[in-house]
Amino acid sequence: MGTDDKIDNKVEEAGGKVKEHVGRATDDRDLEAEGKADQSSSHVKQAVEHVKDAFKS
């Protein structure tokens, strides 16, 4: 996995943050939860990327 995947993960994380904040501001608990889930998914993917990078070295 390369730079494109890392960028996609960061975009997913940023989108999750936006969803979370919009959900909180509009009192939409579903949107807020979806944003948190997107961020969690992104963090897992980023952790996998770090492990793969460690084994490449």
mmCIF entry with sequence, helices, sheets and N, C-alpha, C, O atoms, coordinates in Angstrom:
data_MODEL
# 
_entry.id   MODEL 
# 
_entity.id                         1 
_entity.type                       polymer 
_entity.pdbx_number_of_molecules   1 
# 
_entity_poly.entity_id                      1 
_entity_poly.type                           'polypeptide(L)' 
_entity_poly.nstd_linkage                   no 
_entity_poly.nstd_monomer                   no 
_entity_poly.pdbx_seq_one_letter_code       MGTDDKIDNKVEEAGGKVKEHVGRATDDRDLEAEGKADQSSSHVKQAVEHVKDAFKS 
_entity_poly.pdbx_seq_one_letter_code_can   MGTDDKIDNKVEEAGGKVKEHVGRATDDRDLEAEGKADQSSSHVKQAVEHVKDAFKS 
_entity_poly.pdbx_strand_id                 A 
# 
loop_
_entity_poly_seq.entity_id 
_entity_poly_seq.num 
_entity_poly_seq.mon_id 
_entity_poly_seq.hetero 
1 1  MET n 
1 2  GLY n 
1 3  THR n 
1 4  ASP n 
1 5  ASP n 
1 6  LYS n 
1 7  ILE n 
1 8  ASP n 
1 9  ASN n 
1 10 LYS n 
1 11 VAL n 
1 12 GLU n 
1 13 GLU n 
1 14 ALA n 
1 15 GLY n 
1 16 GLY n 
1 17 LYS n 
1 18 VAL n 
1 19 LYS n 
1 20 GLU n 
1 21 HIS n 
1 22 VAL n 
1 23 GLY n 
1 24 ARG n 
1 25 ALA n 
1 26 THR n 
1 27 ASP n 
1 28 ASP n 
1 29 ARG n 
1 30 ASP n 
1 31 LEU n 
1 32 GLU n 
1 33 ALA n 
1 34 GLU n 
1 35 GLY n 
1 36 LYS n 
1 37 ALA n 
1 38 ASP n 
1 39 GLN n 
1 40 SER n 
1 41 SER n 
1 42 SER n 
1 43 HIS n 
1 44 VAL n 
1 45 LYS n 
1 46 GLN n 
1 47 ALA n 
1 48 VAL n 
1 49 GLU n 
1 50 HIS n 
1 51 VAL n 
1 52 LYS n 
1 53 ASP n 
1 54 ALA n 
1 55 PHE n 
1 56 LYS n 
1 57 SER n 
# 
_struct_asym.id          A 
_struct_asym.entity_id   1 
# 
loop_
_struct_conf.conf_type_id 
_struct_conf.id 
_struct_conf.pdbx_PDB_helix_id 
_struct_conf.beg_label_comp_id 
_struct_conf.beg_label_asym_id 
_struct_conf.beg_label_seq_id 
_struct_conf.pdbx_beg_PDB_ins_code 
_struct_conf.end_label_comp_id 
_struct_conf.end_label_asym_id 
_struct_conf.end_label_seq_id 
_struct_conf.pdbx_end_PDB_ins_code 
_struct_conf.beg_auth_comp_id 
_struct_conf.beg_auth_asym_id 
_struct_conf.beg_auth_seq_id 
_struct_conf.end_auth_comp_id 
_struct_conf.end_auth_asym_id 
_struct_conf.end_auth_seq_id 
_struct_conf.pdbx_PDB_helix_class 
_struct_conf.details 
_struct_conf.pdbx_PDB_helix_length 
HELX_P HELX_P1 AA1 THR A 3  ? ALA A 25 ? THR A 3  ALA A 25 1 ? 23 
HELX_P HELX_P2 AA2 ARG A 29 ? LYS A 56 ? ARG A 29 LYS A 56 1 ? 28 
# 
_struct_conf_type.id          HELX_P 
_struct_conf_type.criteria    ? 
_struct_conf_type.reference   ? 
# 
loop_
_atom_site.group_PDB 
_atom_site.id 
_atom_site.type_symbol 
_atom_site.label_atom_id 
_atom_site.label_alt_id 
_atom_site.label_comp_id 
_atom_site.label_asym_id 
_atom_site.label_entity_id 
_atom_site.label_seq_id 
_atom_site.pdbx_PDB_ins_code 
_atom_site.Cartn_x 
_atom_site.Cartn_y 
_atom_site.Cartn_z 
_atom_site.occupancy 
_atom_site.B_iso_or_equiv 
_atom_site.pdbx_formal_charge 
_atom_site.auth_seq_id 
_atom_site.auth_comp_id 
_atom_site.auth_asym_id 
_atom_site.auth_atom_id 
_atom_site.pdbx_PDB_model_num 
ATOM 1   N N  . MET A 1 1  ? 0.845   -1.169 0.000  1.00 0.00 ? 1  MET A N  1 
ATOM 2   C CA . MET A 1 1  ? 0.000   0.000  0.000  1.00 0.00 ? 1  MET A CA 1 
ATOM 3   C C  . MET A 1 1  ? 0.888   1.228  0.000  1.00 0.00 ? 1  MET A C  1 
ATOM 4   O O  . MET A 1 1  ? 1.919   1.281  0.671  1.00 0.00 ? 1  MET A O  1 
ATOM 5   N N  . GLY A 1 2  ? 0.471   2.183  -0.749 1.00 0.00 ? 2  GLY A N  1 
ATOM 6   C CA . GLY A 1 2  ? 1.344   3.323  -0.911 1.00 0.00 ? 2  GLY A CA 1 
ATOM 7   C C  . GLY A 1 2  ? 0.754   4.621  -0.408 1.00 0.00 ? 2  GLY A C  1 
ATOM 8   O O  . GLY A 1 2  ? -0.131  4.664  0.446  1.00 0.00 ? 2  GLY A O  1 
ATOM 9   N N  . THR A 1 3  ? 1.282   5.645  -0.972 1.00 0.00 ? 3  THR A N  1 
ATOM 10  C CA . THR A 1 3  ? 0.908   6.996  -0.576 1.00 0.00 ? 3  THR A CA 1 
ATOM 11  C C  . THR A 1 3  ? -0.580  7.257  -0.821 1.00 0.00 ? 3  THR A C  1 
ATOM 12  O O  . THR A 1 3  ? -1.232  7.936  -0.028 1.00 0.00 ? 3  THR A O  1 
ATOM 13  N N  . ASP A 1 4  ? -1.110  6.719  -1.913 1.00 0.00 ? 4  ASP A N  1 
ATOM 14  C CA . ASP A 1 4  ? -2.531  6.938  -2.210 1.00 0.00 ? 4  ASP A CA 1 
ATOM 15  C C  . ASP A 1 4  ? -3.424  6.415  -1.092 1.00 0.00 ? 4  ASP A C  1 
ATOM 16  O O  . ASP A 1 4  ? -4.401  7.062  -0.712 1.00 0.00 ? 4  ASP A O  1 
ATOM 17  N N  . ASP A 1 5  ? -3.083  5.237  -0.567 1.00 0.00 ? 5  ASP A N  1 
ATOM 18  C CA . ASP A 1 5  ? -3.872  4.661  0.515  1.00 0.00 ? 5  ASP A CA 1 
ATOM 19  C C  . ASP A 1 5  ? -3.761  5.501  1.777  1.00 0.00 ? 5  ASP A C  1 
ATOM 20  O O  . ASP A 1 5  ? -4.743  5.680  2.497  1.00 0.00 ? 5  ASP A O  1 
ATOM 21  N N  . LYS A 1 6  ? -2.582  6.010  2.044  1.00 0.00 ? 6  LYS A N  1 
ATOM 22  C CA . LYS A 1 6  ? -2.389  6.844  3.232  1.00 0.00 ? 6  LYS A CA 1 
ATOM 23  C C  . LYS A 1 6  ? -3.198  8.130  3.117  1.00 0.00 ? 6  LYS A C  1 
ATOM 24  O O  . LYS A 1 6  ? -3.785  8.595  4.094  1.00 0.00 ? 6  LYS A O  1 
ATOM 25  N N  . ILE A 1 7  ? -3.223  8.698  1.921  1.00 0.00 ? 7  ILE A N  1 
ATOM 26  C CA . ILE A 1 7  ? -4.007  9.914  1.684  1.00 0.00 ? 7  ILE A CA 1 
ATOM 27  C C  . ILE A 1 7  ? -5.497  9.613  1.849  1.00 0.00 ? 7  ILE A C  1 
ATOM 28  O O  . ILE A 1 7  ? -6.226  10.380 2.478  1.00 0.00 ? 7  ILE A O  1 
ATOM 29  N N  . ASP A 1 8  ? -5.942  8.487  1.277  1.00 0.00 ? 8  ASP A N  1 
ATOM 30  C CA . ASP A 1 8  ? -7.352  8.102  1.404  1.00 0.00 ? 8  ASP A CA 1 
ATOM 31  C C  . ASP A 1 8  ? -7.750  7.939  2.866  1.00 0.00 ? 8  ASP A C  1 
ATOM 32  O O  . ASP A 1 8  ? -8.847  8.332  3.264  1.00 0.00 ? 8  ASP A O  1 
ATOM 33  N N  . ASN A 1 9  ? -6.855  7.356  3.664  1.00 0.00 ? 9  ASN A N  1 
ATOM 34  C CA . ASN A 1 9  ? -7.142  7.165  5.085  1.00 0.00 ? 9  ASN A CA 1 
ATOM 35  C C  . ASN A 1 9  ? -7.264  8.499  5.810  1.00 0.00 ? 9  ASN A C  1 
ATOM 36  O O  . ASN A 1 9  ? -8.137  8.665  6.662  1.00 0.00 ? 9  ASN A O  1 
ATOM 37  N N  . LYS A 1 10 ? -6.399  9.447  5.480  1.00 0.00 ? 10 LYS A N  1 
ATOM 38  C CA . LYS A 1 10 ? -6.471  10.769 6.107  1.00 0.00 ? 10 LYS A CA 1 
ATOM 39  C C  . LYS A 1 10 ? -7.747  11.507 5.695  1.00 0.00 ? 10 LYS A C  1 
ATOM 40  O O  . LYS A 1 10 ? -8.358  12.201 6.507  1.00 0.00 ? 10 LYS A O  1 
ATOM 41  N N  . VAL A 1 11 ? -8.142  11.352 4.433  1.00 0.00 ? 11 VAL A N  1 
ATOM 42  C CA . VAL A 1 11 ? -9.377  11.982 3.952  1.00 0.00 ? 11 VAL A CA 1 
ATOM 43  C C  . VAL A 1 11 ? -10.574 11.383 4.684  1.00 0.00 ? 11 VAL A C  1 
ATOM 44  O O  . VAL A 1 11 ? -11.492 12.102 5.079  1.00 0.00 ? 11 VAL A O  1 
ATOM 45  N N  . GLU A 1 12 ? -10.559 10.051 4.863  1.00 0.00 ? 12 GLU A N  1 
ATOM 46  C CA . GLU A 1 12 ? -11.643 9.393  5.589  1.00 0.00 ? 12 GLU A CA 1 
ATOM 47  C C  . GLU A 1 12 ? -11.703 9.882  7.038  1.00 0.00 ? 12 GLU A C  1 
ATOM 48  O O  . GLU A 1 12 ? -12.785 10.104 7.581  1.00 0.00 ? 12 GLU A O  1 
ATOM 49  N N  . GLU A 1 13 ? -10.545 10.045 7.651  1.00 0.00 ? 13 GLU A N  1 
ATOM 50  C CA . GLU A 1 13 ? -10.491 10.542 9.025  1.00 0.00 ? 13 GLU A CA 1 
ATOM 51  C C  . GLU A 1 13 ? -11.059 11.961 9.110  1.00 0.00 ? 13 GLU A C  1 
ATOM 52  O O  . GLU A 1 13 ? -11.847 12.267 10.004 1.00 0.00 ? 13 GLU A O  1 
ATOM 53  N N  . ALA A 1 14 ? -10.655 12.819 8.177  1.00 0.00 ? 14 ALA A N  1 
ATOM 54  C CA . ALA A 1 14 ? -11.137 14.206 8.177  1.00 0.00 ? 14 ALA A CA 1 
ATOM 55  C C  . ALA A 1 14 ? -12.645 14.255 7.947  1.00 0.00 ? 14 ALA A C  1 
ATOM 56  O O  . ALA A 1 14 ? -13.354 15.028 8.592  1.00 0.00 ? 14 ALA A O  1 
ATOM 57  N N  . GLY A 1 15 ? -13.123 13.434 7.035  1.00 0.00 ? 15 GLY A N  1 
ATOM 58  C CA . GLY A 1 15 ? -14.568 13.379 6.784  1.00 0.00 ? 15 GLY A CA 1 
ATOM 59  C C  . GLY A 1 15 ? -15.326 12.920 8.011  1.00 0.00 ? 15 GLY A C  1 
ATOM 60  O O  . GLY A 1 15 ? -16.417 13.409 8.301  1.00 0.00 ? 15 GLY A O  1 
ATOM 61  N N  . GLY A 1 16 ? -14.737 11.972 8.731  1.00 0.00 ? 16 GLY A N  1 
ATOM 62  C CA . GLY A 1 16 ? -15.354 11.494 9.963  1.00 0.00 ? 16 GLY A CA 1 
ATOM 63  C C  . GLY A 1 16 ? -15.438 12.579 11.011 1.00 0.00 ? 16 GLY A C  1 
ATOM 64  O O  . GLY A 1 16 ? -16.433 12.688 11.728 1.00 0.00 ? 16 GLY A O  1 
ATOM 65  N N  . LYS A 1 17 ? -14.388 13.385 11.100 1.00 0.00 ? 17 LYS A N  1 
ATOM 66  C CA . LYS A 1 17 ? -14.395 14.486 12.063 1.00 0.00 ? 17 LYS A CA 1 
ATOM 67  C C  . LYS A 1 17 ? -15.487 15.492 11.712 1.00 0.00 ? 17 LYS A C  1 
ATOM 68  O O  . LYS A 1 17 ? -16.190 15.993 12.590 1.00 0.00 ? 17 LYS A O  1 
ATOM 69  N N  . VAL A 1 18 ? -15.622 15.781 10.429 1.00 0.00 ? 18 VAL A N  1 
ATOM 70  C CA . VAL A 1 18 ? -16.656 16.720 9.992  1.00 0.00 ? 18 VAL A CA 1 
ATOM 71  C C  . VAL A 1 18 ? -18.037 16.169 10.335 1.00 0.00 ? 18 VAL A C  1 
ATOM 72  O O  . VAL A 1 18 ? -18.876 16.887 10.879 1.00 0.00 ? 18 VAL A O  1 
ATOM 73  N N  . LYS A 1 19 ? -18.273 14.896 10.017 1.00 0.00 ? 19 LYS A N  1 
ATOM 74  C CA . LYS A 1 19 ? -19.571 14.284 10.325 1.00 0.00 ? 19 LYS A CA 1 
ATOM 75  C C  . LYS A 1 19 ? -19.850 14.337 11.828 1.00 0.00 ? 19 LYS A C  1 
ATOM 76  O O  . LYS A 1 19 ? -20.955 14.666 12.256 1.00 0.00 ? 19 LYS A O  1 
ATOM 77  N N  . GLU A 1 20 ? -18.833 14.008 12.612 1.00 0.00 ? 20 GLU A N  1 
ATOM 78  C CA . GLU A 1 20 ? -19.016 14.017 14.061 1.00 0.00 ? 20 GLU A CA 1 
ATOM 79  C C  . GLU A 1 20 ? -19.404 15.401 14.561 1.00 0.00 ? 20 GLU A C  1 
ATOM 80  O O  . GLU A 1 20 ? -20.335 15.534 15.355 1.00 0.00 ? 20 GLU A O  1 
ATOM 81  N N  . HIS A 1 21 ? -18.701 16.430 14.105 1.00 0.00 ? 21 HIS A N  1 
ATOM 82  C CA . HIS A 1 21 ? -18.975 17.792 14.564 1.00 0.00 ? 21 HIS A CA 1 
ATOM 83  C C  . HIS A 1 21 ? -20.328 18.303 14.068 1.00 0.00 ? 21 HIS A C  1 
ATOM 84  O O  . HIS A 1 21 ? -21.051 18.969 14.808 1.00 0.00 ? 21 HIS A O  1 
ATOM 85  N N  . VAL A 1 22 ? -20.667 17.992 12.825 1.00 0.00 ? 22 VAL A N  1 
ATOM 86  C CA . VAL A 1 22 ? -21.972 18.405 12.303 1.00 0.00 ? 22 VAL A CA 1 
ATOM 87  C C  . VAL A 1 22 ? -23.074 17.683 13.063 1.00 0.00 ? 22 VAL A C  1 
ATOM 88  O O  . VAL A 1 22 ? -24.087 18.286 13.415 1.00 0.00 ? 22 VAL A O  1 
ATOM 89  N N  . GLY A 1 23 ? -22.880 16.405 13.312 1.00 0.00 ? 23 GLY A N  1 
ATOM 90  C CA . GLY A 1 23 ? -23.871 15.648 14.072 1.00 0.00 ? 23 GLY A CA 1 
ATOM 91  C C  . GLY A 1 23 ? -24.055 16.203 15.469 1.00 0.00 ? 23 GLY A C  1 
ATOM 92  O O  . GLY A 1 23 ? -25.176 16.291 15.970 1.00 0.00 ? 23 GLY A O  1 
ATOM 93  N N  . ARG A 1 24 ? -22.947 16.579 16.096 1.00 0.00 ? 24 ARG A N  1 
ATOM 94  C CA . ARG A 1 24 ? -23.022 17.147 17.444 1.00 0.00 ? 24 ARG A CA 1 
ATOM 95  C C  . ARG A 1 24 ? -23.727 18.507 17.402 1.00 0.00 ? 24 ARG A C  1 
ATOM 96  O O  . ARG A 1 24 ? -24.546 18.811 18.269 1.00 0.00 ? 24 ARG A O  1 
ATOM 97  N N  . ALA A 1 25 ? -23.408 19.318 16.400 1.00 0.00 ? 25 ALA A N  1 
ATOM 98  C CA . ALA A 1 25 ? -23.981 20.666 16.299 1.00 0.00 ? 25 ALA A CA 1 
ATOM 99  C C  . ALA A 1 25 ? -25.476 20.628 15.994 1.00 0.00 ? 25 ALA A C  1 
ATOM 100 O O  . ALA A 1 25 ? -26.226 21.500 16.433 1.00 0.00 ? 25 ALA A O  1 
ATOM 101 N N  . THR A 1 26 ? -25.902 19.623 15.245 1.00 0.00 ? 26 THR A N  1 
ATOM 102 C CA . THR A 1 26 ? -27.317 19.525 14.863 1.00 0.00 ? 26 THR A CA 1 
ATOM 103 C C  . THR A 1 26 ? -28.093 18.553 15.737 1.00 0.00 ? 26 THR A C  1 
ATOM 104 O O  . THR A 1 26 ? -29.273 18.296 15.498 1.00 0.00 ? 26 THR A O  1 
ATOM 105 N N  . ASP A 1 27 ? -27.429 18.017 16.745 1.00 0.00 ? 27 ASP A N  1 
ATOM 106 C CA . ASP A 1 27 ? -28.022 17.032 17.654 1.00 0.00 ? 27 ASP A CA 1 
ATOM 107 C C  . ASP A 1 27 ? -28.500 15.790 16.907 1.00 0.00 ? 27 ASP A C  1 
ATOM 108 O O  . ASP A 1 27 ? -29.533 15.209 17.238 1.00 0.00 ? 27 ASP A O  1 
ATOM 109 N N  . ASP A 1 28 ? -27.730 15.393 15.893 1.00 0.00 ? 28 ASP A N  1 
ATOM 110 C CA . ASP A 1 28 ? -28.014 14.190 15.111 1.00 0.00 ? 28 ASP A CA 1 
ATOM 111 C C  . ASP A 1 28 ? -27.056 13.099 15.586 1.00 0.00 ? 28 ASP A C  1 
ATOM 112 O O  . ASP A 1 28 ? -25.923 13.000 15.116 1.00 0.00 ? 28 ASP A O  1 
ATOM 113 N N  . ARG A 1 29 ? -27.528 12.291 16.516 1.00 0.00 ? 29 ARG A N  1 
ATOM 114 C CA . ARG A 1 29 ? -26.669 11.285 17.130 1.00 0.00 ? 29 ARG A CA 1 
ATOM 115 C C  . ARG A 1 29 ? -26.200 10.233 16.125 1.00 0.00 ? 29 ARG A C  1 
ATOM 116 O O  . ARG A 1 29 ? -25.089 9.717  16.245 1.00 0.00 ? 29 ARG A O  1 
ATOM 117 N N  . ASP A 1 30 ? -27.036 9.911  15.135 1.00 0.00 ? 30 ASP A N  1 
ATOM 118 C CA . ASP A 1 30 ? -26.638 8.929  14.123 1.00 0.00 ? 30 ASP A CA 1 
ATOM 119 C C  . ASP A 1 30 ? -25.464 9.438  13.297 1.00 0.00 ? 30 ASP A C  1 
ATOM 120 O O  . ASP A 1 30 ? -24.512 8.698  13.048 1.00 0.00 ? 30 ASP A O  1 
ATOM 121 N N  . LEU A 1 31 ? -25.523 10.681 12.876 1.00 0.00 ? 31 LEU A N  1 
ATOM 122 C CA . LEU A 1 31 ? -24.441 11.263 12.089 1.00 0.00 ? 31 LEU A CA 1 
ATOM 123 C C  . LEU A 1 31 ? -23.169 11.362 12.922 1.00 0.00 ? 31 LEU A C  1 
ATOM 124 O O  . LEU A 1 31 ? -22.074 11.092 12.428 1.00 0.00 ? 31 LEU A O  1 
ATOM 125 N N  . GLU A 1 32 ? -23.316 11.749 14.181 1.00 0.00 ? 32 GLU A N  1 
ATOM 126 C CA . GLU A 1 32 ? -22.175 11.838 15.073 1.00 0.00 ? 32 GLU A CA 1 
ATOM 127 C C  . GLU A 1 32 ? -21.514 10.459 15.241 1.00 0.00 ? 32 GLU A C  1 
ATOM 128 O O  . GLU A 1 32 ? -20.288 10.346 15.206 1.00 0.00 ? 32 GLU A O  1 
ATOM 129 N N  . ALA A 1 33 ? -22.323 9.428  15.420 1.00 0.00 ? 33 ALA A N  1 
ATOM 130 C CA . ALA A 1 33 ? -21.803 8.066  15.574 1.00 0.00 ? 33 ALA A CA 1 
ATOM 131 C C  . ALA A 1 33 ? -21.144 7.588  14.283 1.00 0.00 ? 33 ALA A C  1 
ATOM 132 O O  . ALA A 1 33 ? -20.117 6.910  14.319 1.00 0.00 ? 33 ALA A O  1 
ATOM 133 N N  . GLU A 1 34 ? -21.729 7.939  13.156 1.00 0.00 ? 34 GLU A N  1 
ATOM 134 C CA . GLU A 1 34 ? -21.142 7.563  11.872 1.00 0.00 ? 34 GLU A CA 1 
ATOM 135 C C  . GLU A 1 34 ? -19.775 8.217  11.697 1.00 0.00 ? 34 GLU A C  1 
ATOM 136 O O  . GLU A 1 34 ? -18.841 7.592  11.194 1.00 0.00 ? 34 GLU A O  1 
ATOM 137 N N  . GLY A 1 35 ? -19.665 9.451  12.105 1.00 0.00 ? 35 GLY A N  1 
ATOM 138 C CA . GLY A 1 35 ? -18.382 10.148 12.026 1.00 0.00 ? 35 GLY A CA 1 
ATOM 139 C C  . GLY A 1 35 ? -17.333 9.493  12.901 1.00 0.00 ? 35 GLY A C  1 
ATOM 140 O O  . GLY A 1 35 ? -16.181 9.347  12.493 1.00 0.00 ? 35 GLY A O  1 
ATOM 141 N N  . LYS A 1 36 ? -17.725 9.100  14.100 1.00 0.00 ? 36 LYS A N  1 
ATOM 142 C CA . LYS A 1 36 ? -16.790 8.420  14.992 1.00 0.00 ? 36 LYS A CA 1 
ATOM 143 C C  . LYS A 1 36 ? -16.375 7.073  14.414 1.00 0.00 ? 36 LYS A C  1 
ATOM 144 O O  . LYS A 1 36 ? -15.215 6.676  14.531 1.00 0.00 ? 36 LYS A O  1 
ATOM 145 N N  . ALA A 1 37 ? -17.310 6.374  13.797 1.00 0.00 ? 37 ALA A N  1 
ATOM 146 C CA . ALA A 1 37 ? -17.001 5.082  13.175 1.00 0.00 ? 37 ALA A CA 1 
ATOM 147 C C  . ALA A 1 37 ? -16.034 5.256  12.007 1.00 0.00 ? 37 ALA A C  1 
ATOM 148 O O  . ALA A 1 37 ? -15.110 4.460  11.840 1.00 0.00 ? 37 ALA A O  1 
ATOM 149 N N  . ASP A 1 38 ? -16.243 6.286  11.207 1.00 0.00 ? 38 ASP A N  1 
ATOM 150 C CA . ASP A 1 38 ? -15.335 6.564  10.093 1.00 0.00 ? 38 ASP A CA 1 
ATOM 151 C C  . ASP A 1 38 ? -13.923 6.837  10.605 1.00 0.00 ? 38 ASP A C  1 
ATOM 152 O O  . ASP A 1 38 ? -12.943 6.370  10.026 1.00 0.00 ? 38 ASP A O  1 
ATOM 153 N N  . GLN A 1 39 ? -13.828 7.593  11.688 1.00 0.00 ? 39 GLN A N  1 
ATOM 154 C CA . GLN A 1 39 ? -12.518 7.900  12.256 1.00 0.00 ? 39 GLN A CA 1 
ATOM 155 C C  . GLN A 1 39 ? -11.846 6.634  12.786 1.00 0.00 ? 39 GLN A C  1 
ATOM 156 O O  . GLN A 1 39 ? -10.647 6.439  12.591 1.00 0.00 ? 39 GLN A O  1 
ATOM 157 N N  . SER A 1 40 ? -12.606 5.788  13.446 1.00 0.00 ? 40 SER A N  1 
ATOM 158 C CA . SER A 1 40 ? -12.051 4.541  13.977 1.00 0.00 ? 40 SER A CA 1 
ATOM 159 C C  . SER A 1 40 ? -11.551 3.647  12.858 1.00 0.00 ? 40 SER A C  1 
ATOM 160 O O  . SER A 1 40 ? -10.469 3.068  12.949 1.00 0.00 ? 40 SER A O  1 
ATOM 161 N N  . SER A 1 41 ? -12.336 3.540  11.815 1.00 0.00 ? 41 SER A N  1 
ATOM 162 C CA . SER A 1 41 ? -11.936 2.740  10.657 1.00 0.00 ? 41 SER A CA 1 
ATOM 163 C C  . SER A 1 41 ? -10.643 3.275  10.052 1.00 0.00 ? 41 SER A C  1 
ATOM 164 O O  . SER A 1 41 ? -9.745  2.509  9.705  1.00 0.00 ? 41 SER A O  1 
ATOM 165 N N  . SER A 1 42 ? -10.561 4.572  9.933  1.00 0.00 ? 42 SER A N  1 
ATOM 166 C CA . SER A 1 42 ? -9.367  5.198  9.385  1.00 0.00 ? 42 SER A CA 1 
ATOM 167 C C  . SER A 1 42 ? -8.149  4.936  10.263 1.00 0.00 ? 42 SER A C  1 
ATOM 168 O O  . SER A 1 42 ? -7.059  4.680  9.752  1.00 0.00 ? 42 SER A O  1 
ATOM 169 N N  . HIS A 1 43 ? -8.327  4.999  11.576 1.00 0.00 ? 43 HIS A N  1 
ATOM 170 C CA . HIS A 1 43 ? -7.208  4.765  12.492 1.00 0.00 ? 43 HIS A CA 1 
ATOM 171 C C  . HIS A 1 43 ? -6.703  3.333  12.391 1.00 0.00 ? 43 HIS A C  1 
ATOM 172 O O  . HIS A 1 43 ? -5.498  3.092  12.462 1.00 0.00 ? 43 HIS A O  1 
ATOM 173 N N  . VAL A 1 44 ? -7.617  2.383  12.226 1.00 0.00 ? 44 VAL A N  1 
ATOM 174 C CA . VAL A 1 44 ? -7.206  0.983  12.067 1.00 0.00 ? 44 VAL A CA 1 
ATOM 175 C C  . VAL A 1 44 ? -6.408  0.824  10.773 1.00 0.00 ? 44 VAL A C  1 
ATOM 176 O O  . VAL A 1 44 ? -5.365  0.171  10.756 1.00 0.00 ? 44 VAL A O  1 
ATOM 177 N N  . LYS A 1 45 ? -6.895  1.414  9.711  1.00 0.00 ? 45 LYS A N  1 
ATOM 178 C CA . LYS A 1 45 ? -6.195  1.321  8.424  1.00 0.00 ? 45 LYS A CA 1 
ATOM 179 C C  . LYS A 1 45 ? -4.814  1.964  8.512  1.00 0.00 ? 45 LYS A C  1 
ATOM 180 O O  . LYS A 1 45 ? -3.850  1.448  7.946  1.00 0.00 ? 45 LYS A O  1 
ATOM 181 N N  . GLN A 1 46 ? -4.717  3.080  9.214  1.00 0.00 ? 46 GLN A N  1 
ATOM 182 C CA . GLN A 1 46 ? -3.423  3.739  9.372  1.00 0.00 ? 46 GLN A CA 1 
ATOM 183 C C  . GLN A 1 46 ? -2.469  2.885  10.184 1.00 0.00 ? 46 GLN A C  1 
ATOM 184 O O  . GLN A 1 46 ? -1.274  2.844  9.893  1.00 0.00 ? 46 GLN A O  1 
ATOM 185 N N  . ALA A 1 47 ? -2.980  2.202  11.197 1.00 0.00 ? 47 ALA A N  1 
ATOM 186 C CA . ALA A 1 47 ? -2.133  1.318  12.005 1.00 0.00 ? 47 ALA A CA 1 
ATOM 187 C C  . ALA A 1 47 ? -1.597  0.180  11.154 1.00 0.00 ? 47 ALA A C  1 
ATOM 188 O O  . ALA A 1 47 ? -0.433  -0.198 11.286 1.00 0.00 ? 47 ALA A O  1 
ATOM 189 N N  . VAL A 1 48 ? -2.426  -0.365 10.291 1.00 0.00 ? 48 VAL A N  1 
ATOM 190 C CA . VAL A 1 48 ? -1.985  -1.427 9.392  1.00 0.00 ? 48 VAL A CA 1 
ATOM 191 C C  . VAL A 1 48 ? -0.892  -0.907 8.461  1.00 0.00 ? 48 VAL A C  1 
ATOM 192 O O  . VAL A 1 48 ? 0.085   -1.605 8.191  1.00 0.00 ? 48 VAL A O  1 
ATOM 193 N N  . GLU A 1 49 ? -1.061  0.309  7.979  1.00 0.00 ? 49 GLU A N  1 
ATOM 194 C CA . GLU A 1 49 ? -0.043  0.918  7.117  1.00 0.00 ? 49 GLU A CA 1 
ATOM 195 C C  . GLU A 1 49 ? 1.290   1.038  7.857  1.00 0.00 ? 49 GLU A C  1 
ATOM 196 O O  . GLU A 1 49 ? 2.346   0.768  7.284  1.00 0.00 ? 49 GLU A O  1 
ATOM 197 N N  . HIS A 1 50 ? 1.244   1.439  9.114  1.00 0.00 ? 50 HIS A N  1 
ATOM 198 C CA . HIS A 1 50 ? 2.474   1.582  9.903  1.00 0.00 ? 50 HIS A CA 1 
ATOM 199 C C  . HIS A 1 50 ? 3.160   0.236  10.088 1.00 0.00 ? 50 HIS A C  1 
ATOM 200 O O  . HIS A 1 50 ? 4.386   0.149  10.023 1.00 0.00 ? 50 HIS A O  1 
ATOM 201 N N  . VAL A 1 51 ? 2.383   -0.804 10.317 1.00 0.00 ? 51 VAL A N  1 
ATOM 202 C CA . VAL A 1 51 ? 2.959   -2.142 10.468 1.00 0.00 ? 51 VAL A CA 1 
ATOM 203 C C  . VAL A 1 51 ? 3.598   -2.577 9.161  1.00 0.00 ? 51 VAL A C  1 
ATOM 204 O O  . VAL A 1 51 ? 4.705   -3.117 9.159  1.00 0.00 ? 51 VAL A O  1 
ATOM 205 N N  . LYS A 1 52 ? 2.923   -2.350 8.069  1.00 0.00 ? 52 LYS A N  1 
ATOM 206 C CA . LYS A 1 52 ? 3.490   -2.729 6.770  1.00 0.00 ? 52 LYS A CA 1 
ATOM 207 C C  . LYS A 1 52 ? 4.767   -1.960 6.483  1.00 0.00 ? 52 LYS A C  1 
ATOM 208 O O  . LYS A 1 52 ? 5.733   -2.517 5.961  1.00 0.00 ? 52 LYS A O  1 
ATOM 209 N N  . ASP A 1 53 ? 4.770   -0.682 6.824  1.00 0.00 ? 53 ASP A N  1 
ATOM 210 C CA . ASP A 1 53 ? 5.973   0.125  6.626  1.00 0.00 ? 53 ASP A CA 1 
ATOM 211 C C  . ASP A 1 53 ? 7.127   -0.388 7.475  1.00 0.00 ? 53 ASP A C  1 
ATOM 212 O O  . ASP A 1 53 ? 8.276   -0.377 7.033  1.00 0.00 ? 53 ASP A O  1 
ATOM 213 N N  . ALA A 1 54 ? 6.832   -0.835 8.682  1.00 0.00 ? 54 ALA A N  1 
ATOM 214 C CA . ALA A 1 54 ? 7.866   -1.346 9.581  1.00 0.00 ? 54 ALA A CA 1 
ATOM 215 C C  . ALA A 1 54 ? 8.515   -2.605 8.997  1.00 0.00 ? 54 ALA A C  1 
ATOM 216 O O  . ALA A 1 54 ? 9.721   -2.809 9.138  1.00 0.00 ? 54 ALA A O  1 
ATOM 217 N N  . PHE A 1 55 ? 7.715   -3.440 8.348  1.00 0.00 ? 55 PHE A N  1 
ATOM 218 C CA . PHE A 1 55 ? 8.265   -4.673 7.780  1.00 0.00 ? 55 PHE A CA 1 
ATOM 219 C C  . PHE A 1 55 ? 9.016   -4.428 6.480  1.00 0.00 ? 55 PHE A C  1 
ATOM 220 O O  . PHE A 1 55 ? 9.840   -5.251 6.081  1.00 0.00 ? 55 PHE A O  1 
ATOM 221 N N  . LYS A 1 56 ? 8.751   -3.324 5.821  1.00 0.00 ? 56 LYS A N  1 
ATOM 222 C CA . LYS A 1 56 ? 9.474   -2.994 4.587  1.00 0.00 ? 56 LYS A CA 1 
ATOM 223 C C  . LYS A 1 56 ? 10.910  -2.559 4.891  1.00 0.00 ? 56 LYS A C  1 
ATOM 224 O O  . LYS A 1 56 ? 11.801  -2.709 4.055  1.00 0.00 ? 56 LYS A O  1 
ATOM 225 N N  . SER A 1 57 ? 11.124  -2.027 6.075  1.00 0.00 ? 57 SER A N  1 
ATOM 226 C CA . SER A 1 57 ? 12.449  -1.503 6.425  1.00 0.00 ? 57 SER A CA 1 
ATOM 227 C C  . SER A 1 57 ? 13.454  -2.582 6.665  1.00 0.00 ? 57 SER A C  1 
ATOM 228 O O  . SER A 1 57 ? 14.611  -2.291 6.968  1.00 0.00 ? 57 SER A O  1 
# 
